[in-house]
Each structure stands twice: as structure tokens, then as C-alpha cells.
Amino acid sequence: MSEAAERPKAAKASRRAWSGAIQGRSEQFELKRQVVLRTAARVFSERGFHQTTLVDIADELHISKPTLYHYFRSKDEILLEVQQMAIAQIIDVPLEPESGHSTGLQQLKEFVSRYISMIVDDFGTCLIMTGVLPLQPENRLIVRKGSKDIEKMMREILRRGVADGSIAPCDPKITAMLFFGAMNWVPYWYRTSGEIAVDGLVQRTLDFVLTGLEPRT
């Protein structure tokens, strides 16, 4: 299915999610905020942040602009929260299992799997494709710190793997930058409705990464 064909389908899904919120008042409010965020993330990625207005987002949901203001004060606030939610998918979930016996290579596999899953999700795609420049300066700092924390997490995993022998000797900083440089291009070409499912993409990415990082015999 082409990207153009996906758009009406995604818009209908957003409207169904909005109209289907029938929980209690507080749950309904939070669910509808999440629908706004996911819809906005998709539209920002498709059209660009500056080319998207609050009216565009409201139109996607078949609601009025004043209704949108009930959930968010500004477009910048929406973008900030979208990007923070993407980052949280990585940094808010510890990699170290309770046993504490996983190798650096095992942690790297988990990290890569989670990172790929994040960047092909609406929030992660928006994080990569929109970037921080559209944000207000103080909000740029927040997102940049989160992105740096993700980079530090991978560098630490690489260091552990080199130290325990499960990863070939490498420069953690350069290796991490090469990884992010390659993987952050994925949202520009990958489509969840295409030939490769997310699980397949994760496995192919792992095969690619581990070919270079597994210890040589």
C-alpha cells in the first residue's frame, strides 16, 4: 500500500479512537489527549511541522479547533510531548534484567529491538523526521537531553560488551554514532504496511549490527 493510500486509513482510525472513548471522565480525557498526540505526530511527519496547523489536526479528528485547546495550549506543546513520549520508550525502561547476568551483547540486542520499534511508531517517526528545530529553545534543550541519554545508554552497553568479551573491541562513541546515523534513516523509507513487518525489520537490523560487533573467533 502506498503512503498516499495509507493516509485516509490512518485518519479514519484516529477518528474511531476519538469517538470510541467511553471510559470515565479522567480516563476519557487522557485517552483523547493520546489520540490528539498520535494524530499530530502522524500529520507532522507527513506534512512537516510548520506546514501543519492546529486546524489541520482538528480536521483529522473531525473536531473544532476550540475543542483541541481543551487538551493542549499550542502546537509546540503537542510536538514536545510527542517527542518526549518517543524518548521515554527507550530511557524509561531499564535494560538490566533482575538477575543482572545479561551480557553486553544481549543488552545490545534488546536495545536495538526497542529502538527500531520506537522509530517506526508514530511518535518515534515524528521525533526523527521533525527534529528539534521547530521547538521553542527551552523545549529543544529538553528533547536534546533525552536524545543524548539514549546515545549514552547505547555507548554504555557497548562498553559493557567489550569489557565482558561479548562484543568485539570498538570505539563506543563512533560505533553508536554510526548506528544512529543508519537507523535514523529508517522512518524515511520504511512503511509498516509494506513487505517487511516490524519484527522482520528488527531481525534484519540485528543481523546487520551483530555481523560487525560479534567477537571474531
Secondary structure, 3 states (H helix, E strand, C coil): CCHHHHHHHHHHHHHHHHHCCCCCHHHHHHHHHHHHHHHHHHHHHHHCCCCCCHHHHHHHHCCCHHHHHCCCCCHHHHHHHHHHHHHHHHHCCCCCCCCCCCCHHHHHHHHHHHHHHHHCCHHHHHHHHHCCCCCCHHHHHHHHHHHHHHHHHHHHHHHHHHHHCCCCCCCHHHHHHHHHHHHCCHHHHCCCCCCCCHHHHHHHHHHHHHHHHCCCC
